[in-house]
Protein backbone atom coordinates (compact mmCIF):
# COMPACT_ATOMS: atom_id res chain seq x y z
CA UNK A 1 0.00 0.00 0.00
CA UNK A 2 2.82 2.39 0.90
CA UNK A 3 4.53 1.72 -2.42
CA UNK A 4 1.24 2.28 -4.23
CA UNK A 5 0.76 5.64 -2.48
CA UNK A 6 4.26 6.73 -3.44
CA UNK A 7 3.59 5.72 -7.03
CA UNK A 8 0.36 7.78 -7.10
CA UNK A 9 2.17 10.77 -5.56
CA UNK A 10 4.98 10.51 -8.09
CA UNK A 11 2.44 10.36 -10.89
CA UNK A 12 0.72 13.53 -9.61
CA UNK A 13 4.02 15.38 -9.30
CA UNK A 14 4.98 14.35 -12.82
CA UNK A 15 1.58 15.35 -14.20
CA UNK A 16 1.66 18.88 -12.80
CA UNK A 17 5.39 19.58 -12.94
CA UNK A 18 6.66 21.89 -15.70
CA UNK A 19 8.20 20.04 -18.64
CA UNK A 20 11.85 19.19 -18.23
CA UNK A 21 14.32 21.30 -20.11
CA UNK A 22 15.61 19.67 -23.24
CA UNK A 23 19.10 18.28 -22.99
CA UNK A 24 21.70 20.72 -24.18
CA UNK A 25 22.48 20.27 -27.86
CA UNK A 26 25.95 18.90 -28.53
CA UNK A 27 28.42 21.48 -29.87
CA UNK A 28 28.31 21.88 -33.64
CA UNK A 29 31.33 21.35 -35.92
CA UNK A 30 33.86 24.01 -36.87
CA UNK A 31 34.46 24.52 -40.60
CA UNK A 32 37.67 25.79 -42.23
CA UNK A 33 37.89 26.51 -45.96
CA UNK A 34 41.11 25.24 -47.52
CA UNK A 35 41.38 27.53 -50.53
CA UNK A 36 44.17 25.72 -52.37
CA UNK A 37 42.93 22.20 -51.61
CA UNK A 38 39.36 22.84 -52.82
CA UNK A 39 37.84 21.38 -49.70
CA UNK A 40 36.59 22.05 -46.17
CA UNK A 41 38.19 20.80 -42.97
CA UNK A 42 35.58 19.72 -40.42
CA UNK A 43 36.88 20.14 -36.86
CA UNK A 44 35.40 18.41 -33.83
CA UNK A 45 34.79 21.23 -31.30
CA UNK A 46 35.46 19.00 -28.29
CA UNK A 47 38.64 17.18 -29.29
CA UNK A 48 39.72 20.03 -31.62
CA UNK A 49 40.77 17.47 -34.21
CA UNK A 50 40.03 17.32 -37.91
CA UNK A 51 37.46 14.57 -38.46
CA UNK A 52 36.90 14.78 -42.23
CA UNK A 53 37.29 16.79 -45.43
CA UNK A 54 34.43 17.90 -47.68
CA UNK A 55 35.27 18.44 -51.39
CA UNK A 56 34.13 21.73 -52.92
CA UNK A 57 34.73 23.58 -56.18
CA UNK A 58 38.05 25.30 -56.87
CA UNK A 59 39.24 28.00 -54.47
CA UNK A 60 36.66 28.18 -51.68
CA UNK A 61 37.46 31.43 -49.88
CA UNK A 62 34.40 32.70 -48.05
CA UNK A 63 31.16 31.39 -46.59
CA UNK A 64 27.85 32.67 -45.24
CA UNK A 65 24.77 31.25 -43.50
CA UNK A 66 21.43 31.20 -45.32
CA UNK A 67 18.71 33.38 -43.77
CA UNK A 68 16.84 30.30 -42.50
CA UNK A 69 19.98 29.08 -40.65
CA UNK A 70 19.77 25.74 -42.45
CA UNK A 71 22.72 25.93 -44.81
CA UNK A 72 26.29 27.15 -44.78
CA UNK A 73 27.01 28.47 -48.27
CA UNK A 74 30.59 28.19 -49.52
CA UNK A 75 31.62 30.34 -52.50
CA UNK A 76 33.97 28.51 -54.88
CA UNK A 77 35.62 31.36 -56.78
CA UNK A 78 37.35 29.40 -59.55
CA UNK A 79 34.69 26.69 -59.53
CA UNK A 80 31.91 29.15 -60.44
CA UNK A 81 29.68 27.39 -57.91
CA UNK A 82 28.24 27.42 -54.41
CA UNK A 83 28.37 24.44 -52.05
CA UNK A 84 25.52 24.23 -49.52
CA UNK A 85 26.52 22.35 -46.34
CA UNK A 86 24.39 21.35 -43.35
CA UNK A 87 25.95 23.30 -40.43
CA UNK A 88 25.00 20.58 -37.93
CA UNK A 89 25.69 17.30 -39.74
CA UNK A 90 28.49 18.59 -42.01
CA UNK A 91 26.88 16.89 -45.02
CA UNK A 92 26.69 18.49 -48.48
CA UNK A 93 23.09 19.41 -49.26
CA UNK A 94 23.47 20.64 -52.83
CA UNK A 95 25.78 22.42 -55.28
CA UNK A 96 24.55 25.41 -57.28
CA UNK A 97 26.44 25.95 -60.54
CA UNK A 98 26.74 28.88 -62.97
CA UNK A 99 27.50 31.42 -60.23
CA UNK A 100 30.28 33.29 -61.99
CA UNK A 101 33.41 34.03 -59.93
CA UNK A 102 31.94 34.11 -56.40
CA UNK A 103 34.82 35.26 -54.21
CA UNK A 104 33.01 36.94 -51.32
CA UNK A 105 29.29 36.68 -50.54
CA UNK A 106 26.54 38.28 -48.46
CA UNK A 107 22.83 37.96 -47.84
CA UNK A 108 20.91 41.18 -47.22
CA UNK A 109 19.27 41.36 -43.77
CA UNK A 110 15.78 41.39 -45.34
CA UNK A 111 16.63 38.06 -47.01
CA UNK A 112 15.80 39.34 -50.50
CA UNK A 113 19.28 39.75 -51.97
CA UNK A 114 22.33 37.56 -52.35
CA UNK A 115 25.44 39.47 -53.45
CA UNK A 116 28.82 38.19 -54.62
CA UNK A 117 32.08 39.98 -55.35
CA UNK A 118 33.70 38.73 -58.56
CA UNK A 119 37.30 39.28 -57.52
CA UNK A 120 38.81 37.85 -60.71
CA UNK A 121 36.29 39.24 -63.24
CA UNK A 122 35.75 42.72 -61.76
CA UNK A 123 32.03 42.70 -61.07
CA UNK A 124 29.49 42.62 -58.25
CA UNK A 125 26.64 40.19 -58.95
CA UNK A 126 23.18 40.82 -57.50
CA UNK A 127 20.87 37.82 -57.17
CA UNK A 128 17.32 37.53 -55.88
CA UNK A 129 17.12 34.93 -53.14
CA UNK A 130 14.13 32.67 -53.81
CA UNK A 131 14.44 29.60 -51.54
CA UNK A 132 10.96 28.40 -52.52
CA UNK A 133 12.35 27.60 -55.96
CA UNK A 134 14.26 24.39 -55.41
CA UNK A 135 15.59 24.32 -58.96
CA UNK A 136 16.77 27.93 -59.02
CA UNK A 137 17.19 29.46 -55.56
CA UNK A 138 19.24 32.34 -57.00
CA UNK A 139 18.08 34.53 -59.88
CA UNK A 140 20.70 36.82 -61.39
CA UNK A 141 19.34 40.38 -61.65
CA UNK A 142 22.43 42.36 -62.58
CA UNK A 143 26.20 42.31 -62.76
CA UNK A 144 27.63 45.71 -61.88
CA UNK A 145 31.13 46.49 -63.25
CA UNK A 146 33.49 47.02 -60.32
CA UNK A 147 37.06 47.58 -61.48
CA UNK A 148 39.40 46.68 -60.10
CA UNK A 149 39.33 43.45 -58.06
CA UNK A 150 36.26 43.72 -55.82
CA UNK A 151 37.27 42.07 -52.58
CA UNK A 152 34.84 42.30 -49.66
CA UNK A 153 31.21 43.30 -49.14
CA UNK A 154 28.99 44.71 -46.42
CA UNK A 155 25.25 45.46 -46.54
CA UNK A 156 23.60 48.00 -44.22
CA UNK A 157 20.92 47.04 -41.70
CA UNK A 158 18.13 48.45 -43.90
CA UNK A 159 19.11 46.24 -46.85
CA UNK A 160 19.45 49.36 -48.97
CA UNK A 161 23.19 49.81 -49.57
CA UNK A 162 26.02 47.47 -50.57
CA UNK A 163 29.56 48.61 -49.80
CA UNK A 164 32.40 47.04 -51.81
CA UNK A 165 36.17 47.33 -51.45
CA UNK A 166 38.10 47.46 -54.75
CA UNK A 167 41.44 45.97 -53.88
CA UNK A 168 43.61 46.80 -56.89
CA UNK A 169 42.29 50.29 -57.59
CA UNK A 170 42.43 51.35 -53.92
CA UNK A 171 38.77 52.36 -53.95
CA UNK A 172 35.51 51.94 -52.08
CA UNK A 173 32.26 51.54 -53.99
CA UNK A 174 28.67 52.04 -52.81
CA UNK A 175 25.65 50.50 -54.61
CA UNK A 176 21.96 51.32 -54.13
CA UNK A 177 19.87 48.12 -53.85
CA UNK A 178 16.66 49.96 -54.77
CA UNK A 179 17.96 51.26 -58.10
CA UNK A 180 20.94 48.88 -58.56
CA UNK A 181 23.03 51.92 -59.47
CA UNK A 182 26.30 53.24 -58.08
CA UNK A 183 25.85 55.79 -55.30
CA UNK A 184 29.51 56.86 -55.12
CA UNK A 185 33.09 55.64 -55.53
CA UNK A 186 36.05 57.09 -53.62
CA UNK A 187 39.79 56.55 -53.25
CA UNK A 188 41.01 54.94 -50.04
CA UNK A 189 44.33 53.57 -48.76
CA UNK A 190 46.47 50.75 -50.16
CA UNK A 191 44.89 47.39 -51.01
CA UNK A 192 41.56 47.66 -49.16
CA UNK A 193 40.25 44.24 -48.14
CA UNK A 194 37.57 43.56 -45.54
CA UNK A 195 35.07 46.24 -44.52
CA UNK A 196 32.90 46.55 -41.40
CA UNK A 197 29.83 48.75 -40.88
CA UNK A 198 28.87 49.81 -37.35
CA UNK A 199 25.42 48.73 -36.16
CA UNK A 200 24.02 52.27 -36.51
CA UNK A 201 25.05 52.25 -40.22
CA UNK A 202 27.10 55.41 -39.64
CA UNK A 203 30.76 54.39 -39.77
CA UNK A 204 32.49 52.07 -42.21
CA UNK A 205 35.86 50.58 -41.29
CA UNK A 206 38.23 49.59 -44.13
CA UNK A 207 41.18 47.25 -43.53
CA UNK A 208 44.21 48.17 -45.65
CA UNK A 209 46.12 44.98 -46.43
CA UNK A 210 48.77 46.97 -48.30
CA UNK A 211 49.50 49.02 -45.20
CA UNK A 212 49.19 48.88 -41.40
CA UNK A 213 46.03 50.94 -40.98
CA UNK A 214 42.27 50.72 -40.70
CA UNK A 215 40.49 53.75 -42.16
CA UNK A 216 37.21 54.92 -40.63
CA UNK A 217 34.67 56.69 -42.85
CA UNK A 218 31.45 58.47 -41.93
CA UNK A 219 28.97 57.15 -44.51
CA UNK A 220 25.83 58.66 -42.97
CA UNK A 221 25.44 61.44 -45.57
CA UNK A 222 22.63 61.13 -48.11
CA UNK A 223 22.73 59.43 -51.50
CA UNK A 224 25.29 60.92 -53.83
CA UNK A 225 27.23 62.47 -50.94
CA UNK A 226 30.77 61.15 -50.61
CA UNK A 227 31.75 59.69 -47.21
CA UNK A 228 34.16 61.55 -44.95
CA UNK A 229 37.40 60.07 -43.65
CA UNK A 230 37.37 60.56 -39.89
CA UNK A 231 40.39 58.53 -38.77
CA UNK A 232 43.36 56.43 -39.88
CA UNK A 233 43.89 53.93 -37.12
CA UNK A 234 47.25 52.14 -36.88
CA UNK A 235 46.77 48.41 -36.24
CA UNK A 236 49.46 46.20 -37.79
CA UNK A 237 51.05 45.16 -41.08
CA UNK A 238 48.56 43.74 -43.56
CA UNK A 239 45.33 44.73 -41.78
CA UNK A 240 42.92 42.35 -43.43
CA UNK A 241 39.77 40.80 -41.90
CA UNK A 242 37.20 41.95 -39.33
CA UNK A 243 35.12 40.05 -36.78
CA UNK A 244 32.78 41.69 -34.29
CA UNK A 245 33.52 40.65 -30.74
CA UNK A 246 29.78 40.31 -30.09
CA UNK A 247 29.62 42.77 -27.21
CA UNK A 248 28.28 45.69 -29.26
CA UNK A 249 31.41 47.69 -28.48
CA UNK A 250 34.47 46.11 -30.11
CA UNK A 251 35.65 44.66 -33.40
CA UNK A 252 38.76 42.60 -34.12
CA UNK A 253 40.98 42.99 -37.18
CA UNK A 254 43.60 40.44 -38.23
CA UNK A 255 46.94 41.87 -39.31
CA UNK A 256 48.02 39.14 -41.70
CA UNK A 257 51.59 40.29 -42.35
CA UNK A 258 52.11 41.42 -38.76
CA UNK A 259 51.00 38.13 -37.13
CA UNK A 260 48.77 39.99 -34.72
CA UNK A 261 45.11 40.79 -34.07
CA UNK A 262 43.97 44.25 -32.96
CA UNK A 263 40.93 44.90 -30.77
CA UNK A 264 39.27 48.18 -31.74
CA UNK A 265 36.90 50.20 -29.54
CA UNK A 266 34.04 51.34 -31.77
CA UNK A 267 33.30 54.40 -29.63
CA UNK A 268 36.78 55.92 -29.54
CA UNK A 269 38.15 54.15 -32.65
CA UNK A 270 41.32 53.28 -30.77
CA UNK A 271 43.20 49.98 -30.50
CA UNK A 272 42.64 48.81 -26.91
CA UNK A 273 44.36 45.41 -27.04
CA UNK A 274 46.65 43.31 -29.23
CA UNK A 275 46.49 39.53 -29.47
CA UNK A 276 48.92 37.05 -31.02
CA UNK A 277 48.03 35.85 -34.52
CA UNK A 278 50.56 33.27 -35.65
CA UNK A 279 51.08 32.06 -39.20
CA UNK A 280 49.41 34.85 -41.13
CA UNK A 281 46.04 35.35 -39.39
CA UNK A 282 43.13 35.69 -41.78
CA UNK A 283 39.45 35.08 -41.00
CA UNK A 284 38.20 34.73 -37.43
CA UNK A 285 35.33 33.32 -35.40
CA UNK A 286 34.38 34.06 -31.78
CA UNK A 287 32.87 31.27 -29.69
CA UNK A 288 29.76 31.87 -27.53
CA UNK A 289 31.77 32.49 -24.35
CA UNK A 290 33.03 35.73 -25.92
CA UNK A 291 36.55 34.80 -24.81
CA UNK A 292 37.70 32.14 -27.25
CA UNK A 293 38.87 33.16 -30.71
CA UNK A 294 39.37 30.88 -33.70
CA UNK A 295 41.76 32.12 -36.38
CA UNK A 296 42.74 30.62 -39.74
CA UNK A 297 46.54 30.80 -39.77
CA UNK A 298 46.86 30.99 -43.53
CA UNK A 299 50.57 30.54 -44.07
CA UNK A 300 50.96 27.88 -41.36
CA UNK A 301 48.07 25.67 -42.59
CA UNK A 302 46.53 25.62 -39.14
CA UNK A 303 43.44 26.63 -37.22
CA UNK A 304 44.50 28.48 -34.08
CA UNK A 305 42.49 28.78 -30.85
CA UNK A 306 43.28 31.83 -28.68
CA UNK A 307 42.16 32.69 -25.14
CA UNK A 308 41.58 36.42 -25.44
CA UNK A 309 41.66 37.43 -21.72
CA UNK A 310 45.13 35.88 -21.26
CA UNK A 311 46.31 36.44 -24.88
CA UNK A 312 47.49 32.83 -24.93
CA UNK A 313 47.40 30.37 -27.82
CA UNK A 314 45.51 27.35 -26.46
CA UNK A 315 45.60 24.91 -29.35
CA UNK A 316 46.38 24.54 -33.02
CA UNK A 317 45.16 21.90 -35.44
CA UNK A 318 46.57 21.20 -38.89
CA UNK A 319 44.19 21.78 -41.79
CA UNK A 320 44.64 22.15 -45.56
CA UNK A 321 46.51 24.50 -47.86
CA UNK A 322 45.86 28.23 -47.46
CA UNK A 323 43.04 28.07 -44.88
CA UNK A 324 40.77 31.09 -45.27
CA UNK A 325 37.17 31.19 -44.02
CA UNK A 326 36.39 29.76 -40.57
CA UNK A 327 32.90 29.38 -39.09
CA UNK A 328 30.69 27.46 -36.69
CA UNK A 329 27.00 27.64 -35.85
CA UNK A 330 28.03 27.98 -32.19
CA UNK A 331 29.35 31.52 -32.33
CA UNK A 332 29.05 34.79 -30.43
CA UNK A 333 26.71 37.51 -31.69
CA UNK A 334 27.65 39.31 -34.88
CA UNK A 335 26.66 42.67 -33.37
WOUR-V176709 format. One record per residue. N is the residue number from 1. RES is the residue in one small letter. PHI is phi in whole degrees, -180 to 180 (NA if undefined). D_CENTER is the distance of its C-alpha to the mean C-alpha in Angstrom with 1 decimal. Layout:
((N	RES	PHI	D_CENTER) (N	RES	PHI	D_CENTER))
//
This chain:
((1	x	NA	64.0) (2	x	-60	61.9) (3	x	-62	59.2) (4	x	-63	59.3) (5	x	-63	58.9) (6	x	-63	55.8) (7	x	-65	54.3) (8	x	-65	55.0) (9	x	-63	53.5) (10	x	-62	50.3) (11	x	-65	50.0) (12	x	-65	50.4) (13	x	-61	47.8) (14	x	-65	45.3) (15	x	-68	46.1) (16	x	-104	45.5) (17	x	-74	42.7) (18	x	-64	39.2) (19	x	-60	37.0) (20	x	-67	35.4) (21	x	-65	31.8) (22	x	-64	29.8) (23	x	-59	29.1) (24	x	-59	25.7) (25	x	-67	23.2) (26	x	-65	22.6) (27	x	-60	19.3) (28	x	-88	16.9) (29	x	-67	15.9) (30	x	-102	13.2) (31	x	-115	11.9) (32	x	-128	11.7) (33	x	-87	11.9) (34	x	-97	15.2) (35	x	-61	15.3) (36	x	-94	19.0) (37	x	-106	20.1) (38	x	56	18.6) (39	x	-157	17.6) (40	x	-120	15.3) (41	x	-84	16.5) (42	x	-104	16.8) (43	x	-109	17.4) (44	x	-72	19.7) (45	x	-73	18.5) (46	x	-91	22.2) (47	x	-82	23.7) (48	x	56	20.6) (49	x	-124	22.0) (50	x	-71	20.8) (51	x	-108	22.5) (52	x	-168	21.8) (53	x	-120	20.3) (54	x	-114	19.2) (55	x	-65	20.2) (56	x	-132	18.1) (57	x	-78	19.1) (58	x	-68	19.3) (59	x	54	16.5) (60	x	-77	13.3) (61	x	-112	10.6) (62	x	-130	7.3) (63	x	-145	6.6) (64	x	-158	6.3) (65	x	-89	8.8) (66	x	-65	12.1) (67	x	-58	13.7) (68	x	-88	16.2) (69	x	66	14.0) (70	x	-99	16.0) (71	x	-142	14.0) (72	x	-95	10.9) (73	x	-100	11.0) (74	x	-107	11.0) (75	x	-92	11.9) (76	x	-100	15.0) (77	x	-59	15.9) (78	x	-84	19.5) (79	x	-90	20.0) (80	x	50	19.7) (81	x	-154	18.3) (82	x	-124	15.6) (83	x	-106	15.8) (84	x	-95	15.4) (85	x	-123	15.4) (86	x	-70	16.6) (87	x	-72	14.2) (88	x	-103	17.5) (89	x	-92	19.9) (90	x	61	17.8) (91	x	-107	20.1) (92	x	-71	19.5) (93	x	-92	20.2) (94	x	-168	20.7) (95	x	-124	20.0) (96	x	-105	20.0) (97	x	-100	21.8) (98	x	62	22.8) (99	x	-106	19.3) (100	x	-71	20.2) (101	x	52	18.1) (102	x	-84	14.5) (103	x	-88	12.5) (104	x	-116	9.4) (105	x	-146	9.0) (106	x	-152	8.7) (107	x	-98	11.0) (108	x	-74	13.3) (109	x	-58	13.9) (110	x	-82	17.4) (111	x	69	16.3) (112	x	-94	18.6) (113	x	-120	16.6) (114	x	-124	14.2) (115	x	-124	13.6) (116	x	-126	13.2) (117	x	-101	13.9) (118	x	-87	16.8) (119	x	-61	16.7) (120	x	-84	20.0) (121	x	-108	21.9) (122	x	58	21.2) (123	x	-149	20.2) (124	x	-113	17.7) (125	x	-103	18.2) (126	x	-112	18.5) (127	x	-117	18.9) (128	x	-84	20.3) (129	x	-88	18.6) (130	x	-132	21.7) (131	x	-64	21.0) (132	x	-70	24.7) (133	x	-96	25.5) (134	x	-64	25.1) (135	x	-81	26.3) (136	x	-145	24.2) (137	x	-69	21.1) (138	x	-124	20.0) (139	x	-113	22.7) (140	x	-67	22.4) (141	x	-103	23.8) (142	x	-163	23.5) (143	x	-109	22.4) (144	x	-99	22.5) (145	x	-57	23.7) (146	x	-144	21.4) (147	x	-79	23.2) (148	x	-133	22.2) (149	x	65	19.1) (150	x	-60	16.4) (151	x	-111	13.2) (152	x	-126	10.3) (153	x	-126	10.2) (154	x	-149	10.2) (155	x	-119	12.4) (156	x	-69	14.8) (157	x	-67	15.6) (158	x	-91	18.7) (159	x	57	17.1) (160	x	-116	19.6) (161	x	-133	18.0) (162	x	-109	15.5) (163	x	-104	15.0) (164	x	-135	14.7) (165	x	-89	15.3) (166	x	-110	18.1) (167	x	-63	18.1) (168	x	-94	21.7) (169	x	-113	23.5) (170	x	53	22.0) (171	x	-135	21.3) (172	x	-126	19.1) (173	x	-119	19.6) (174	x	-125	19.6) (175	x	-117	20.2) (176	x	-93	21.9) (177	x	-75	20.8) (178	x	-76	24.3) (179	x	-104	26.2) (180	x	64	23.7) (181	x	-110	25.2) (182	x	-73	24.2) (183	x	-87	24.6) (184	x	-164	24.7) (185	x	-144	23.8) (186	x	-132	24.4) (187	x	-81	24.6) (188	x	-131	22.4) (189	x	-76	22.5) (190	x	-77	22.2) (191	x	52	19.4) (192	x	-65	16.6) (193	x	-119	13.1) (194	x	-69	10.0) (195	x	-132	10.9) (196	x	-141	10.5) (197	x	-102	12.9) (198	x	-66	14.9) (199	x	-63	15.4) (200	x	-88	18.9) (201	x	64	17.7) (202	x	-95	20.1) (203	x	-117	18.5) (204	x	-114	16.0) (205	x	-99	15.0) (206	x	-123	15.0) (207	x	-87	14.6) (208	x	-102	17.6) (209	x	-68	17.3) (210	x	-87	21.0) (211	x	-148	22.0) (212	x	-128	21.5) (213	x	-129	20.5) (214	x	-113	17.9) (215	x	-97	19.6) (216	x	-116	19.6) (217	x	-117	20.8) (218	x	-85	22.4) (219	x	-112	21.5) (220	x	-84	23.4) (221	x	-67	26.5) (222	x	-69	27.4) (223	x	-57	26.9) (224	x	87	28.3) (225	x	-92	28.3) (226	x	-68	26.6) (227	x	-69	24.2) (228	x	-112	25.7) (229	x	-71	24.7) (230	x	-109	25.2) (231	x	-166	24.2) (232	x	-111	23.4) (233	x	-106	22.0) (234	x	-75	22.7) (235	x	-117	20.1) (236	x	-173	20.6) (237	x	-60	21.1) (238	x	73	18.3) (239	x	-53	15.9) (240	x	-133	12.7) (241	x	-128	9.1) (242	x	-103	8.3) (243	x	-152	7.3) (244	x	-61	9.6) (245	x	-75	12.3) (246	x	93	12.8) (247	x	-103	16.4) (248	x	75	16.4) (249	x	-129	17.9) (250	x	-130	15.8) (251	x	-134	12.7) (252	x	-101	12.3) (253	x	-132	12.3) (254	x	-86	13.0) (255	x	-104	16.3) (256	x	-63	16.3) (257	x	-82	20.0) (258	x	-95	21.1) (259	x	52	19.7) (260	x	-148	18.7) (261	x	-132	16.0) (262	x	-102	17.1) (263	x	-101	16.9) (264	x	-109	17.5) (265	x	-81	19.5) (266	x	-82	18.5) (267	x	-93	22.2) (268	x	-97	23.9) (269	x	53	21.3) (270	x	-122	22.6) (271	x	-78	21.3) (272	x	-110	22.4) (273	x	-163	21.5) (274	x	-132	20.7) (275	x	-112	19.5) (276	x	-71	20.2) (277	x	-144	17.7) (278	x	-70	19.8) (279	x	72	19.7) (280	x	77	17.5) (281	x	-63	14.3) (282	x	-123	11.1) (283	x	-77	7.6) (284	x	-138	7.8) (285	x	-141	7.9) (286	x	-110	10.7) (287	x	-77	13.2) (288	x	-58	15.2) (289	x	-70	18.0) (290	x	71	16.1) (291	x	-120	17.8) (292	x	-105	16.3) (293	x	-114	13.5) (294	x	-104	12.3) (295	x	-134	11.9) (296	x	-81	12.3) (297	x	-88	15.6) (298	x	-67	15.8) (299	x	-82	19.5) (300	x	-94	20.7) (301	x	57	19.1) (302	x	-139	18.1) (303	x	-103	15.6) (304	x	-111	16.6) (305	x	-107	17.0) (306	x	-124	18.0) (307	x	-88	20.0) (308	x	-68	19.1) (309	x	-60	22.5) (310	x	-99	24.6) (311	x	60	22.3) (312	x	-106	23.3) (313	x	-80	21.7) (314	x	-86	22.4) (315	x	-149	21.7) (316	x	-139	20.5) (317	x	-131	20.4) (318	x	-73	21.0) (319	x	-128	18.8) (320	x	-93	19.1) (321	x	-78	19.4) (322	x	54	16.8) (323	x	-63	13.9) (324	x	-124	10.6) (325	x	-65	7.4) (326	x	-138	7.8) (327	x	-164	7.3) (328	x	-149	10.2) (329	x	-66	11.6) (330	x	-89	13.3) (331	x	-132	11.0) (332	x	-71	12.0) (333	x	-54	11.7) (334	x	-86	9.0) (335	x	-80	12.1))
//
